[in-house]
Amino acid sequence: MSKCESCIVKEFNSLKSLTRDELMRVSACKTGKHYKKGQVIFEEGETLNGVYCVRDGVCKLTKLSENGKDQVVKLVVKGGLLGKRSLVSEQKTNLSAVALNDMEMCFIPKSEIMNDLEKNPKFTMDVLKNMAEDLKVSDSSLVNMAQKSVKRRMAEILMHVHDNFGTDSQGYLNIILSREDYAGIVGTATESAIRILSQFKKDGLISTKGKQIKIEDSSGLKWIE
């Protein structure tokens, strides 16, 4: 496990605003953690005693809806910090985090981060800006739910996964999401998500192999209404 002060991952999150001495102190108390694909990192309603910094891999943040299904709220990649809001608000986490592939993370105890929040205004401002950006994304998602068709939202999430997470050597999306996950992201029933993906496949926009999806016609997806 590399030292925080020399770790490139810190450049992707608020930790970049800490001084070298602060990073060295954080580095001395952090704990390296590994999670296998499908493993729960934390569950909704838990009390988090620190923050998680993603060194490698991707996880999904989900919210349990009233119908008992998990709705995917966000995908978090290398450099992401999990648990900031719970830390600042001192409330139990309102989301669950599950590894989508094998992950490597660093856990930083609450006492260390709170000390930096209190003493380093630059770090505090960066954390607040980051949280504000999360709220902005959440607001945009609500607007999309209200104004765009389910087919359009499905096309957009496929392009988002393609553009942000890339493809494997055969052209399939690197991130493998279940049909339930896709349904949760776009805000529809699993059966509806399956029908839409089947129609996309029939129209030659995508191809599939098991749970894997390959985008065959990105221009066509962009024109979906």
JOLINMO-V95352 format. One record per residue. N is the residue number from 1. RES is the residue in one letter. PSI is psi in whole degrees, 0 to 359 (NA if undefined). BURIAL is + if it has 16 or more other C-alpha atoms within 10 Angstrom, else -. Layout:
BEGIN
n->N res->RES psi->PSI burial->BURIAL
n->N res->RES psi->PSI burial->BURIAL
END
This chain:
BEGIN
n->1 res->M psi->121 burial->-
n->2 res->S psi->162 burial->-
n->3 res->K psi->143 burial->-
n->4 res->C psi->320 burial->+
n->5 res->E psi->339 burial->+
n->6 res->S psi->8 burial->-
n->7 res->C psi->125 burial->-
n->8 res->I psi->334 burial->-
n->9 res->V psi->328 burial->+
n->10 res->K psi->337 burial->+
n->11 res->E psi->344 burial->-
n->12 res->F psi->357 burial->-
n->13 res->N psi->188 burial->+
n->14 res->S psi->344 burial->+
n->15 res->L psi->339 burial->+
n->16 res->K psi->340 burial->+
n->17 res->S psi->356 burial->+
n->18 res->L psi->151 burial->+
n->19 res->T psi->166 burial->-
n->20 res->R psi->318 burial->-
n->21 res->D psi->320 burial->-
n->22 res->E psi->319 burial->+
n->23 res->L psi->321 burial->+
n->24 res->M psi->322 burial->-
n->25 res->R psi->316 burial->-
n->26 res->V psi->318 burial->+
n->27 res->S psi->324 burial->+
n->28 res->A psi->338 burial->-
n->29 res->C psi->356 burial->-
n->30 res->K psi->161 burial->+
n->31 res->T psi->131 burial->-
n->32 res->G psi->135 burial->-
n->33 res->K psi->142 burial->+
n->34 res->H psi->140 burial->-
n->35 res->Y psi->136 burial->+
n->36 res->K psi->158 burial->-
n->37 res->K psi->128 burial->-
n->38 res->G psi->352 burial->-
n->39 res->Q psi->141 burial->+
n->40 res->V psi->128 burial->-
n->41 res->I psi->312 burial->+
n->42 res->F psi->159 burial->+
n->43 res->E psi->153 burial->+
n->44 res->E psi->132 burial->-
n->45 res->G psi->354 burial->-
n->46 res->E psi->154 burial->-
n->47 res->T psi->117 burial->+
n->48 res->L psi->128 burial->+
n->49 res->N psi->30 burial->+
n->50 res->G psi->190 burial->+
n->51 res->V psi->154 burial->+
n->52 res->Y psi->131 burial->+
n->53 res->C psi->123 burial->+
n->54 res->V psi->114 burial->+
n->55 res->R psi->326 burial->+
n->56 res->D psi->146 burial->+
n->57 res->G psi->180 burial->+
n->58 res->V psi->139 burial->+
n->59 res->C psi->160 burial->+
n->60 res->K psi->141 burial->+
n->61 res->L psi->127 burial->+
n->62 res->T psi->157 burial->+
n->63 res->K psi->131 burial->+
n->64 res->L psi->120 burial->-
n->65 res->S psi->174 burial->-
n->66 res->E psi->335 burial->-
n->67 res->N psi->7 burial->-
n->68 res->G psi->7 burial->-
n->69 res->K psi->149 burial->-
n->70 res->D psi->126 burial->+
n->71 res->Q psi->127 burial->+
n->72 res->V psi->123 burial->+
n->73 res->V psi->322 burial->+
n->74 res->K psi->151 burial->+
n->75 res->L psi->131 burial->+
n->76 res->V psi->130 burial->+
n->77 res->V psi->184 burial->+
n->78 res->K psi->127 burial->+
n->79 res->G psi->345 burial->+
n->80 res->G psi->147 burial->+
n->81 res->L psi->123 burial->+
n->82 res->L psi->137 burial->+
n->83 res->G psi->7 burial->+
n->84 res->K psi->313 burial->+
n->85 res->R psi->318 burial->+
n->86 res->S psi->324 burial->+
n->87 res->L psi->311 burial->+
n->88 res->V psi->318 burial->-
n->89 res->S psi->345 burial->-
n->90 res->E psi->31 burial->-
n->91 res->Q psi->161 burial->-
n->92 res->K psi->149 burial->+
n->93 res->T psi->140 burial->+
n->94 res->N psi->8 burial->+
n->95 res->L psi->160 burial->+
n->96 res->S psi->153 burial->+
n->97 res->A psi->128 burial->+
n->98 res->V psi->134 burial->+
n->99 res->A psi->130 burial->+
n->100 res->L psi->340 burial->+
n->101 res->N psi->181 burial->+
n->102 res->D psi->132 burial->-
n->103 res->M psi->152 burial->+
n->104 res->E psi->126 burial->+
n->105 res->M psi->159 burial->+
n->106 res->C psi->134 burial->+
n->107 res->F psi->124 burial->+
n->108 res->I psi->122 burial->+
n->109 res->P psi->147 burial->+
n->110 res->K psi->318 burial->+
n->111 res->S psi->322 burial->-
n->112 res->E psi->315 burial->+
n->113 res->I psi->320 burial->+
n->114 res->M psi->323 burial->-
n->115 res->N psi->318 burial->-
n->116 res->D psi->323 burial->+
n->117 res->L psi->324 burial->+
n->118 res->E psi->330 burial->-
n->119 res->K psi->343 burial->-
n->120 res->N psi->97 burial->-
n->121 res->P psi->329 burial->-
n->122 res->K psi->318 burial->+
n->123 res->F psi->316 burial->+
n->124 res->T psi->314 burial->+
n->125 res->M psi->321 burial->-
n->126 res->D psi->319 burial->+
n->127 res->V psi->317 burial->+
n->128 res->L psi->319 burial->+
n->129 res->K psi->320 burial->-
n->130 res->N psi->318 burial->+
n->131 res->M psi->323 burial->-
n->132 res->A psi->322 burial->-
n->133 res->E psi->321 burial->-
n->134 res->D psi->320 burial->-
n->135 res->L psi->322 burial->-
n->136 res->K psi->315 burial->-
n->137 res->V psi->320 burial->-
n->138 res->S psi->318 burial->-
n->139 res->D psi->317 burial->-
n->140 res->S psi->323 burial->-
n->141 res->S psi->320 burial->+
n->142 res->L psi->319 burial->-
n->143 res->V psi->317 burial->-
n->144 res->N psi->319 burial->-
n->145 res->M psi->322 burial->+
n->146 res->A psi->327 burial->-
n->147 res->Q psi->340 burial->-
n->148 res->K psi->148 burial->-
n->149 res->S psi->161 burial->-
n->150 res->V psi->321 burial->+
n->151 res->K psi->319 burial->+
n->152 res->R psi->318 burial->+
n->153 res->R psi->323 burial->+
n->154 res->M psi->317 burial->+
n->155 res->A psi->319 burial->+
n->156 res->E psi->320 burial->+
n->157 res->I psi->325 burial->-
n->158 res->L psi->316 burial->+
n->159 res->M psi->324 burial->+
n->160 res->H psi->314 burial->-
n->161 res->V psi->318 burial->+
n->162 res->H psi->311 burial->+
n->163 res->D psi->330 burial->-
n->164 res->N psi->337 burial->-
n->165 res->F psi->350 burial->-
n->166 res->G psi->190 burial->-
n->167 res->T psi->163 burial->+
n->168 res->D psi->187 burial->-
n->169 res->S psi->339 burial->-
n->170 res->Q psi->2 burial->-
n->171 res->G psi->2 burial->-
n->172 res->Y psi->149 burial->+
n->173 res->L psi->133 burial->+
n->174 res->N psi->324 burial->+
n->175 res->I psi->120 burial->+
n->176 res->I psi->111 burial->-
n->177 res->L psi->147 burial->+
n->178 res->S psi->164 burial->-
n->179 res->R psi->329 burial->+
n->180 res->E psi->321 burial->+
n->181 res->D psi->315 burial->+
n->182 res->Y psi->320 burial->+
n->183 res->A psi->318 burial->+
n->184 res->G psi->321 burial->+
n->185 res->I psi->316 burial->+
n->186 res->V psi->352 burial->+
n->187 res->G psi->51 burial->+
n->188 res->T psi->176 burial->+
n->189 res->A psi->151 burial->-
n->190 res->T psi->319 burial->+
n->191 res->E psi->321 burial->-
n->192 res->S psi->319 burial->-
n->193 res->A psi->318 burial->+
n->194 res->I psi->317 burial->-
n->195 res->R psi->317 burial->-
n->196 res->I psi->315 burial->+
n->197 res->L psi->323 burial->+
n->198 res->S psi->320 burial->+
n->199 res->Q psi->319 burial->-
n->200 res->F psi->320 burial->+
n->201 res->K psi->316 burial->+
n->202 res->K psi->325 burial->-
n->203 res->D psi->0 burial->-
n->204 res->G psi->14 burial->-
n->205 res->L psi->327 burial->+
n->206 res->I psi->166 burial->+
n->207 res->S psi->160 burial->+
n->208 res->T psi->157 burial->-
n->209 res->K psi->98 burial->-
n->210 res->G psi->233 burial->-
n->211 res->K psi->348 burial->-
n->212 res->Q psi->145 burial->-
n->213 res->I psi->137 burial->+
n->214 res->K psi->130 burial->+
n->215 res->I psi->120 burial->+
n->216 res->E psi->333 burial->+
n->217 res->D psi->85 burial->-
n->218 res->S psi->325 burial->-
n->219 res->S psi->319 burial->-
n->220 res->G psi->319 burial->-
n->221 res->L psi->324 burial->+
n->222 res->K psi->338 burial->-
n->223 res->W psi->358 burial->-
n->224 res->I psi->134 burial->-
n->225 res->E psi->NA burial->-
END
